[in-house]
Amino acid sequence: MSENWINVCTSSDLVDNSGICALVNDEQIALFKICQGEEQFIYAVSNWDPIGKANVLYRGLVGSIMDEHFVASPLYKQRFKLSSGECVDDDSVKITVYPARITDQQVQLQIVS
């Protein structure tokens, strides 16, 4: 199993405390840059809202519960943890999470093959 990091966009394409959408290998990925003081957190999750049945999560509101960052779907407001993909409001639902980082001003996702 090899691990490859691919460039998705530049760090200047990200919006503080909000999401953007990128098309990676024919799949929509929601990218979030969360800023807390001097710290920055980069998250990548599937853009597909499994409850609302639409690619909308990048448009959701971001927040935190006890230092756990989440995105609230703009459709029915379910909250998904950005670190694990777990739904805070329905533990039977989960979204896909992708390893993400910024290297040399490039936002990268890890693709495992």
Buried (B, 14 or more C-beta within 10 A) or exposed (E): EEEEBEEBBEBEEBEEBBBBBBEBEEEBBBBBBBEEEEEEBBBBBBBBBBBBEBBBBBBBBBEEEEEBBBBBBBBEEBBBBBEEBBBBBEEEBBBEBBBBEBEEEBBBBEBEE
